[in-house]
């Protein structure tokens, strides 16, 4: 598994792995427990989509934390 740091998402950890021939899976985990898991044939698009989803989730997490 390849760990990928995303500078603009410091609270997230991304793991990208080839799970079968030309089939990739990314798992993104937030430090508070939220996670994203996606699979695709295109690892670059897969990672880009996971980052976009993490950005959306980050906004939701920040909203919930500020309302607490």
NUMISE-38901 format. One record per atom (N, C-alpha, C, O): residue number from 0; x, y, z. Coordinates in nm, 2 decimals, decimal comma. Example, Ala and Ser with C-alpha at 12.3 -4.5 7.8 and 13.67 -1.06 7.14 Angstrom:
(rec 0 (1,32 -0,57 0,78));
(rec 0 (1,23 -0,45 0,78));
(rec 0 (1,32 -0,33 0,78));
(rec 0 (1,42 -0,33 0,85));
(rec 1 (1,28 -0,22 0,71));
(rec 1 (1,37 -0,11 0,71));
(rec 1 (1,29 0,00 0,79));
(rec 1 (1,34 0,11 0,80));
***
This chain:
(rec 0 (0,08 -0,12 0,00));
(rec 0 (0,00 0,00 0,00));
(rec 0 (0,09 0,12 0,00));
(rec 0 (0,19 0,13 0,07));
(rec 1 (0,05 0,22 -0,08));
(rec 1 (0,13 0,35 -0,09));
(rec 1 (0,05 0,45 -0,01));
(rec 1 (-0,06 0,49 -0,04));
(rec 2 (0,12 0,51 0,09));
(rec 2 (0,07 0,62 0,17));
(rec 2 (0,10 0,75 0,09));
(rec 2 (0,21 0,77 0,04));
(rec 3 (-0,01 0,83 0,08));
(rec 3 (0,01 0,95 0,00));
(rec 3 (-0,03 1,07 0,10));
(rec 3 (-0,14 1,07 0,15));
(rec 4 (0,06 1,16 0,11));
(rec 4 (0,02 1,28 0,19));
(rec 4 (-0,03 1,39 0,10));
(rec 4 (0,02 1,41 -0,01));
(rec 5 (-0,14 1,45 0,14));
(rec 5 (-0,20 1,56 0,06));
(rec 5 (-0,19 1,68 0,15));
(rec 5 (-0,26 1,70 0,25));
(rec 6 (-0,11 1,77 0,11));
(rec 6 (-0,08 1,89 0,18));
(rec 6 (-0,20 1,97 0,23));
(rec 6 (-0,21 2,02 0,34));
(rec 7 (-0,30 1,99 0,14));
(rec 7 (-0,41 2,07 0,17));
(rec 7 (-0,52 1,99 0,26));
(rec 7 (-0,62 2,05 0,30));
(rec 8 (-0,49 1,86 0,28));
(rec 8 (-0,58 1,79 0,37));
(rec 8 (-0,49 1,72 0,48));
(rec 8 (-0,48 1,59 0,48));
(rec 9 (-0,44 1,80 0,57));
(rec 9 (-0,34 1,74 0,67));
(rec 9 (-0,41 1,64 0,77));
(rec 9 (-0,34 1,56 0,83));
(rec 10 (-0,54 1,65 0,79));
(rec 10 (-0,61 1,56 0,88));
(rec 10 (-0,65 1,43 0,81));
(rec 10 (-0,71 1,34 0,88));
(rec 11 (-0,61 1,41 0,69));
(rec 11 (-0,65 1,29 0,61));
(rec 11 (-0,53 1,21 0,58));
(rec 11 (-0,42 1,26 0,55));
(rec 12 (-0,54 1,08 0,58));
(rec 12 (-0,44 0,98 0,53));
(rec 12 (-0,49 0,90 0,42));
(rec 12 (-0,60 0,84 0,42));
(rec 13 (-0,42 0,91 0,31));
(rec 13 (-0,46 0,84 0,18));
(rec 13 (-0,37 0,72 0,16));
(rec 13 (-0,25 0,73 0,17));
(rec 14 (-0,43 0,60 0,13));
(rec 14 (-0,36 0,48 0,10));
(rec 14 (-0,41 0,43 -0,04));
(rec 14 (-0,53 0,42 -0,06));
(rec 15 (-0,32 0,42 -0,13));
(rec 15 (-0,35 0,37 -0,27));
(rec 15 (-0,28 0,24 -0,29));
(rec 15 (-0,16 0,22 -0,27));
(rec 16 (-0,36 0,14 -0,34));
(rec 16 (-0,31 0,01 -0,36));
(rec 16 (-0,36 -0,05 -0,49));
(rec 16 (-0,48 -0,03 -0,52));
(rec 17 (-0,28 -0,13 -0,56));
(rec 17 (-0,33 -0,21 -0,67));
(rec 17 (-0,38 -0,34 -0,61));
(rec 17 (-0,30 -0,42 -0,57));
(rec 18 (-0,51 -0,36 -0,62));
(rec 18 (-0,57 -0,48 -0,55));
(rec 18 (-0,58 -0,60 -0,65));
(rec 18 (-0,59 -0,71 -0,60));
(rec 19 (-0,57 -0,57 -0,77));
(rec 19 (-0,57 -0,68 -0,88));
(rec 19 (-0,51 -0,62 -1,00));
(rec 19 (-0,47 -0,50 -1,00));
(rec 20 (-0,49 -0,69 -1,10));
(rec 20 (-0,42 -0,64 -1,22));
(rec 20 (-0,50 -0,52 -1,28));
(rec 20 (-0,61 -0,53 -1,32));
(rec 21 (-0,43 -0,40 -1,27));
(rec 21 (-0,49 -0,28 -1,32));
(rec 21 (-0,62 -0,24 -1,25));
(rec 21 (-0,70 -0,17 -1,30));
(rec 22 (-0,64 -0,28 -1,13));
(rec 22 (-0,75 -0,24 -1,04));
(rec 22 (-0,70 -0,18 -0,92));
(rec 22 (-0,62 -0,24 -0,84));
(rec 23 (-0,73 -0,05 -0,89));
(rec 23 (-0,68 0,02 -0,78));
(rec 23 (-0,79 0,06 -0,68));
(rec 23 (-0,90 0,08 -0,71));
(rec 24 (-0,74 0,06 -0,55));
(rec 24 (-0,83 0,10 -0,44));
(rec 24 (-0,77 0,21 -0,36));
(rec 24 (-0,65 0,20 -0,33));
(rec 25 (-0,84 0,31 -0,33));
(rec 25 (-0,79 0,42 -0,24));
(rec 25 (-0,88 0,42 -0,11));
(rec 25 (-1,00 0,41 -0,12));
(rec 26 (-0,81 0,43 0,00));
(rec 26 (-0,88 0,44 0,13));
(rec 26 (-0,83 0,57 0,19));
(rec 26 (-0,71 0,59 0,21));
(rec 27 (-0,92 0,66 0,22));
(rec 27 (-0,89 0,79 0,28));
(rec 27 (-0,95 0,79 0,42));
(rec 27 (-1,07 0,77 0,43));
(rec 28 (-0,87 0,82 0,52));
(rec 28 (-0,92 0,82 0,66));
(rec 28 (-0,89 0,96 0,72));
(rec 28 (-0,78 1,01 0,72));
(rec 29 (-1,00 1,01 0,79));
(rec 29 (-0,98 1,14 0,86));
(rec 29 (-0,94 1,10 1,00));
(rec 29 (-0,97 0,99 1,05));
(rec 30 (-0,87 1,19 1,07));
(rec 30 (-0,82 1,16 1,20));
(rec 30 (-0,93 1,13 1,30));
(rec 30 (-0,91 1,07 1,41));
(rec 31 (-1,05 1,18 1,27));
(rec 31 (-1,16 1,17 1,37));
(rec 31 (-1,24 1,04 1,33));
(rec 31 (-1,34 1,01 1,40));
(rec 32 (-1,21 0,97 1,23));
(rec 32 (-1,27 0,84 1,20));
(rec 32 (-1,35 0,83 1,07));
(rec 32 (-1,37 0,72 1,02));
(rec 33 (-1,39 0,94 1,00));
(rec 33 (-1,45 0,94 0,88));
(rec 33 (-1,36 0,87 0,77));
(rec 33 (-1,24 0,89 0,78));
(rec 34 (-1,42 0,80 0,68));
(rec 34 (-1,34 0,74 0,57));
(rec 34 (-1,41 0,74 0,44));
(rec 34 (-1,53 0,75 0,43));
(rec 35 (-1,33 0,72 0,34));
(rec 35 (-1,37 0,71 0,20));
(rec 35 (-1,30 0,59 0,14));
(rec 35 (-1,18 0,57 0,16));
(rec 36 (-1,37 0,51 0,06));
(rec 36 (-1,31 0,40 0,00));
(rec 36 (-1,37 0,39 -0,15));
(rec 36 (-1,49 0,39 -0,16));
(rec 37 (-1,28 0,39 -0,25));
(rec 37 (-1,32 0,38 -0,38));
(rec 37 (-1,23 0,29 -0,46));
(rec 37 (-1,11 0,27 -0,43));
(rec 38 (-1,28 0,23 -0,57));
(rec 38 (-1,20 0,15 -0,66));
(rec 38 (-1,22 0,19 -0,80));
(rec 38 (-1,33 0,23 -0,84));
(rec 39 (-1,11 0,18 -0,88));
(rec 39 (-1,12 0,22 -1,02));
(rec 39 (-1,00 0,16 -1,10));
(rec 39 (-0,91 0,10 -1,04));
(rec 40 (-1,01 0,17 -1,23));
(rec 40 (-0,90 0,12 -1,32));
(rec 40 (-0,80 0,23 -1,34));
(rec 40 (-0,69 0,20 -1,39));
(rec 41 (-0,83 0,36 -1,30));
(rec 41 (-0,74 0,47 -1,33));
(rec 41 (-0,70 0,53 -1,20));
(rec 41 (-0,77 0,60 -1,13));
(rec 42 (-0,57 0,50 -1,15));
(rec 42 (-0,53 0,54 -1,02));
(rec 42 (-0,52 0,70 -1,00));
(rec 42 (-0,54 0,75 -0,90));
(rec 43 (-0,49 0,77 -1,11));
(rec 43 (-0,48 0,91 -1,10));
(rec 43 (-0,62 0,98 -1,08));
(rec 43 (-0,63 1,06 -0,99));
(rec 44 (-0,72 0,93 -1,16));
(rec 44 (-0,85 0,98 -1,14));
(rec 44 (-0,91 0,94 -1,01));
(rec 44 (-0,98 1,01 -0,94));
(rec 45 (-0,88 0,82 -0,97));
(rec 45 (-0,92 0,76 -0,84));
(rec 45 (-0,88 0,85 -0,72));
(rec 45 (-0,95 0,89 -0,64));
(rec 46 (-0,75 0,89 -0,72));
(rec 46 (-0,69 0,97 -0,62));
(rec 46 (-0,76 1,11 -0,62));
(rec 46 (-0,79 1,17 -0,52));
(rec 47 (-0,77 1,16 -0,74));
(rec 47 (-0,83 1,30 -0,76));
(rec 47 (-0,97 1,30 -0,71));
(rec 47 (-1,02 1,39 -0,64));
(rec 48 (-1,05 1,19 -0,74));
(rec 48 (-1,19 1,18 -0,69));
(rec 48 (-1,19 1,17 -0,54));
(rec 48 (-1,28 1,23 -0,47));
(rec 49 (-1,10 1,09 -0,48));
(rec 49 (-1,10 1,07 -0,34));
(rec 49 (-1,06 1,21 -0,27));
(rec 49 (-1,12 1,24 -0,16));
(rec 50 (-0,97 1,28 -0,32));
(rec 50 (-0,94 1,41 -0,27));
(rec 50 (-1,06 1,51 -0,27));
(rec 50 (-1,08 1,58 -0,17));
(rec 51 (-1,13 1,51 -0,38));
(rec 51 (-1,25 1,59 -0,39));
(rec 51 (-1,35 1,56 -0,29));
(rec 51 (-1,41 1,64 -0,23));
(rec 52 (-1,37 1,43 -0,27));
(rec 52 (-1,47 1,38 -0,17));
(rec 52 (-1,42 1,42 -0,03));
(rec 52 (-1,50 1,46 0,05));
(rec 53 (-1,29 1,40 -0,01));
(rec 53 (-1,24 1,44 0,12));
(rec 53 (-1,26 1,59 0,15));
(rec 53 (-1,29 1,63 0,27));
(rec 54 (-1,24 1,67 0,05));
(rec 54 (-1,26 1,82 0,07));
(rec 54 (-1,40 1,84 0,11));
(rec 54 (-1,43 1,92 0,20));
(rec 55 (-1,50 1,78 0,04));
(rec 55 (-1,64 1,79 0,08));
(rec 55 (-1,67 1,75 0,22));
(rec 55 (-1,73 1,82 0,30));
(rec 56 (-1,62 1,63 0,26));
(rec 56 (-1,64 1,58 0,39));
(rec 56 (-1,57 1,67 0,50));
(rec 56 (-1,62 1,68 0,61));
(rec 57 (-1,45 1,72 0,46));
(rec 57 (-1,38 1,81 0,55));
(rec 57 (-1,47 1,93 0,59));
(rec 57 (-1,48 1,97 0,71));
(rec 58 (-1,54 1,99 0,49));
(rec 58 (-1,63 2,10 0,51));
(rec 58 (-1,74 2,06 0,61));
(rec 58 (-1,78 2,14 0,70));
(rec 59 (-1,80 1,94 0,59));
(rec 59 (-1,91 1,90 0,67));
(rec 59 (-1,86 1,87 0,82));
(rec 59 (-1,92 1,91 0,91));
(rec 60 (-1,74 1,82 0,83));
(rec 60 (-1,68 1,79 0,96));
(rec 60 (-1,66 1,93 1,03));
(rec 60 (-1,69 1,94 1,15));
(rec 61 (-1,60 2,02 0,96));
(rec 61 (-1,58 2,16 1,02));
(rec 61 (-1,71 2,22 1,07));
(rec 61 (-1,72 2,28 1,17));
(rec 62 (-1,82 2,21 0,99));
(rec 62 (-1,95 2,26 1,02));
(rec 62 (-2,00 2,20 1,15));
(rec 62 (-2,04 2,27 1,24));
(rec 63 (-1,99 2,07 1,16));
(rec 63 (-2,04 1,99 1,28));
(rec 63 (-1,96 2,03 1,40));
(rec 63 (-2,01 2,05 1,51));
(rec 64 (-1,82 2,05 1,39));
(rec 64 (-1,74 2,08 1,50));
(rec 64 (-1,77 2,23 1,55));
(rec 64 (-1,76 2,25 1,67));
(rec 65 (-1,80 2,32 1,45));
(rec 65 (-1,82 2,45 1,49));
(rec 65 (-1,96 2,47 1,56));
(rec 65 (-1,98 2,57 1,63));
(rec 66 (-2,05 2,38 1,53));
(rec 66 (-2,19 2,38 1,59));
(rec 66 (-2,19 2,31 1,72));
(rec 66 (-2,29 2,32 1,79));
(rec 67 (-2,08 2,25 1,76));
(rec 67 (-2,08 2,17 1,89));
(rec 67 (-2,06 2,27 2,01));
(rec 67 (-2,06 2,22 2,12));
***
